[in-house]
Amino acid sequence: MRILFAFTGGRGHVEPLLPPAEAARAAGHAVAFAGRPSILPVVEERGFEAFPAEPPRKPPQRIPLQELDPEREARDFRDGFADRLAHQRAPLVAALCDDWRPDVVVCDETDFGAMVAAESLGVPYASVVTIAAATFARPELIAEPLGRLRAEHGLQPDPALAFLSRHLVLAPFPPSYRDPASPLPPTARCFRSFDPPPERHDETTTVYFTLGTVFNLESGDLFTRVLTGLQELPVEVVATVGAEIDPAELGPLPPHVRVERFLPQSDILARCSAVVSHGGSGSVLGALAHGLPQVLIPMGADQPLNAARCEQLGAARVLDPVAATSEDVRDAVTAVLDEPEYRASAERLRREFAALPGPEWAVELLERLR
């Protein structure tokens, strides 16, 4: 079987596709990726064939930290993913399907253009959830631009957006993590994206701090405020700032604080005691899969949804990115380390994650779509 994995957006949109792609390759299927040119090296270094399926973008720029604004985030999602990117990607993915001839297309849940392209060609498709706690794909928000896109590709109107979950939805997280007010569709199946991590035996208390690979450039002085709070604690601190930020900008730091541009999250989490992050789905789910309590500082996109859900489940404390002081960070991290309820809540989700079937099962489900 030939499976085309398609994604739009940054690293957080391709990472959830990699475990089922690797499992599909191990099962003997032909696998290729189509996505943003600047992100394709992430899959090429794993040995996958990769095709650009978006126009090149300008290098990312640093912008000031903004107050949280849910209405702005919803507009940005509609205008970016459901309108501009979907209209750019649909003809490119359709042309690639004509050339590469996949039997199944698997895309991240925001790659609406790939879904429309596959439907217009009669190719079965599945999506992988990349916005874990809830969804922005609400008809009242995105039906209009997607309706125009469907019409351009000769498809019937679908005002309820049933096509988004028509065949199969793969959700790489425990079912109870999803906000009940935004349930997964009936076609959704949850799986774990990697083997359960081994039990930790390291007695060193380590806190991991990240603001991801996109919002790190929109964070103002947040790196400084958080690191100032963390360095006051008797813990080892490991922080990543992203490829575009020089760690030297943060000035001299004490020996127990290590700052790097990038480190594999899986390597760090295996020896951590808590995580401080922006609340992106990948960062949050990685921490929960390791049973780690969190301090979340959401700045936009899906982050407020994840932060609210983790707080509801008792696995995290949440801080305001603009108002939080270094003392607030220090006190919040102290709380999630010292108060056993946070770790117990995270551990419940870790056990639920570990009990899920692995990515091999996701491949079995994809095989049934052919």
N, C-alpha and C positions, 0 to 999 in steps of 0.2 A: 504494500500500500504506500501511496505517496501522500505525505502530510505537509501542508504549508502552514507554518506558524507566522501569524501577522500581528504586528503591534504598532501603535502610535504613541507618541509621548516619549518620556525618558526611561532611565534605567529601571525605575519602579514598575514600568509596564511590561518590560521584557523578562525580568527576573522570575515572575510566577510561571512563565511559559517554559522555562528551561528544564525543570524536573520532568514534566511529561514528554518534552521533546527528547531528552536523553533516554528516557524509558522506551520511547517509540523506536529510537535508533537501536537500542540494545535488543529490541524485539525483531529487528531485521527490516524495519520500514525505512523508506527513503524520506529524509527530513530536510526542509529548507526554511529559511526565515525571510520575511519581508518587513522592513521598518525604516525608521529614521536613520539616515546615513551616519550621523555622528555616534549612534548607539550600536551599529552593526558590529564593530570590533568586539563587543562583549560576547556575541554569539560566534564570531569567527574564531576567537581564541579557544572556543570549545570544540572547534573542528566542524562547524556546520557551514553549509553553503548559505550565502546571504545575499539578498537583493535590495537595493535602495528602492523605497516605495513612497518617498516624500521628497518635495523639493529641499535642497540644502537650506539650512537655517543659519542666521547670523550667530556668531559666538555669544554665549550668555553674558549678560551685563549685570553688574551689581546695582541694586536699587534699594532705597530706604525701607526700613521696617515699617509696616502699616498696621493700623488697628484691625482686628478681626471684623469682617463684614460678610455675613453669609449670603446676602443678596448679590454682592459683587462676585463672590465665588461661583454662584449659580449662573450668573451672566457669562462669566469667563468660560465655564464649562460648555454652555450652549454655544457661544460664539466660536470657541476654539475647537472642541472635539466634535460637536454635532453639526457644525456648519463648515468652517474653513477647512479643517483637517479631513473631515469626511468627504467633502467635495473634491479635495485634492487626491485623496487616496483611492477612491472607488475606481476611477478609470485606470490608475496605475496597477492596482491589484488585479483588476479584470484582465488587463493585458498580460500580466505575469501568469495568471491562471491559464490563459490561452496558450502560453508558451511552455510552462512547466508542467501543466496538466495534473494538478493534485486531485486525489480522490476525496480528500477532506481538507477543509480549512479550519484552523484553530486560531482564534484571535483574542487579544485582551478585550475586556468588556467595553472599552471605550472606542474600539476601532470599528465604528459604525460603517465606515466606507468599505472595509473588507467584508463585512456581513452583507451589505447591499450588493457588492460585486459578486460574491459567491451565490447569493440567491438569484441574481439575474442570469447566471450561467448554469443554474441547476446543480451546483456543487453543495453537498451537505456541509454544515459548519457547526462549530461549537465555540463557546466563549469561555474565558477564564476570568473569574472575578478578581479585579485588582483594586476595587474600593470596598474594603472588607465590611465595615460596620453597617453601612446603608448604601443607598444608591442615589446618584444624581439623574439617572435615566428615567425621569418622570415624564409622562406624556405632555402635561401642561407646560413643561420646560422645553422639551426638545422635539416634539412631534412635528412642529411646523418646518424647521430646516430639514429634518429627515424625510418629511413628506415631499418636499421639493426634490431631494436627492433621489428618492424612489421613482418619482415621475420621470426624471431625466434618464433613468435606466430601464424604463418600460415596465415598472412594477406597479401593482395595484396599491391604492391607499391603505394605510395601516395605522389609523389614528391612535389605536391602543398600544402600538409598538410590540405586538405579539411576536414579530419576527426576531426580536432581540433574544428570545429564549425558546424559539420554536423547536430546536433539535436537542441540544444538550448544553448545560451550564456547569462548569467545573469550579468548585469553590475550595481553595486550599487553606481551610481553617475549620475549627470546631463549629458545629452547628449552633451551639448556644452563644457563640460570640456575636452572631448577627442580631442587630436591633429588632425586636419583635414588631416594631412599628414599620419596618421596611423589610418584610420577609423575602427570602429567596424564592424564585419561581418554582413551580412544580417539577420542572425538568432539571433542577439543580442537584448535584451530587457532590458531597464533601469528601476530600481526600487530604492526606498529609503529603507535603511536598518533599520531605526528606525523612530519613530514618530517625527515630527518637534519639536524642543525644544521650550519651552515657551519664550516669550519676556523677556529680561533681565530688571530688575529694580534696580540691585545693582549699586550704584554710585561709588564704589571703582574700580579703574583701576588695573586690574590684568593681568599679562603676564605669560603665561605658556611656559616652556622650556623643551624640551625633545630631546634626540638623539636616541630614539627607544630602542629596546631590542636586537639588533644584532650589529649595528654600534656604539653603545655606548662603545663597547670594542675595537674599532678601531679609537678612537677619539683623542688620544694623550692628549694635554693640552687644547683641545677645550672647555671642561666644564669650566675650570678656566677662559679662555678668555671671554667666553660669560657671565658668572656670574659676572665677574668684571665689564663688561659694563652695565649689567642690574642693578646692585646694585647702580649705580650712578643716576638712574632715580627715580622720585617720584612716584613709583608704587609698588604694591605688586607683588612679584615674587614667583611662585610655580614651582619647577623643580623636575624631576624624573631622576634618573641615572641608574636604572636597578638593578636586584637582585644581580649581581656579583660585584657591586661597592659599597664601604662603603661611605656614605655621609660625614663621618668625614675626608676623604681624602682631601676634598675641604677646610678644615680649618674653622676657625670661620667666620661666616657671619653675617651681620646686621639683626635685628629682622624682617625686612620686606622681607627677603629672606628665603623661606622654601624649604628644599631639602629632598626628600624622595626616597626610592628605587622604589616604585611603587604606583600609585594611579589610579583608574579607570578614563580613559580619559573623558568619558561622564560626570562625576561629575565635573571635573575641567573646561571643556569647557563651561559649562552652566553659569559660572560666570566670564569668561575671556573677555578681550578687544583685545588681540592679542596673537599670537602664534609664538614662535621661535622653529624651529625644523630642523631635517636633511632632511626633504622632503619625507619621506616614504609615500606610498599611504594612509595607514590608518590614519596617523597623518594629512596629508593634507586634505583629504576628511572630516575628523571629524571637522576640523577648518572651512572649507567652508560650511558644513551643519549648522554650527552655525553663519555663516556670519562674520567670523573673518579674518581680514587682517593678513598677515604672513611675517616673515623674515625667509628665507630658506637657509640652509648651507649644500648643498648636498655633500655626500662623496662617493657614489657609488650606484650600483644596479639600481633601478628605480628612485632614488632620483633626478638625473639631469634632467630626463624627466619631472617629476612633477614640479621641480623648474622652468624650462623653460616655461612650460605651464601656471603656475600661474603668472609668470612675463608677458607673452603675454596677459593674461586676465586682467592685472592691479591689481591683488589681492595680490601681494607680491613683496618684494625686495629680491634679491639673493646675497649671499656673498660667497667668496671662503674659504673653510675650512682651508687651510694652511695659506693664506695670511691675512685673516681678523683679525684686531686688536680689542681690547676691545672698542676702540673709534668707530670703524666701526659698531660694534654691537649696541652700544648706539645710534649712529646717525640713523641707519636703523630702529630701533624700534621706535625712536622718530618720524621718518617720517611716518611710517604706522599708528601710533596713531594720529598724528596731521593733516595729509593731507587727507581730506575726500574722495578723489578718491579711495583710497585703500579699505576703508570700503564699499563704494558704489559698487565697483566691486565684493567684497565678498558677499555683500547682494544680488546682482542679482543672483549669483549662489545658495545662500541659498533659495531664492524664487523658483528657478527652482527645487531644490532638494525637497522642501516641496510639490510641485505639483505632484511629481511622485507617482505612486501606491506603496503600502507598500509590505512587504515580503509575505503577504497573497496572493497577486497576483502572486508572483513568484511561490508559491506552486501550484496555479491553473495551471500555465504553465507546471510545472513538472508533474502534474496529467495527462495532455494530452499526455505525452510521453509514458505512459504505454501501 
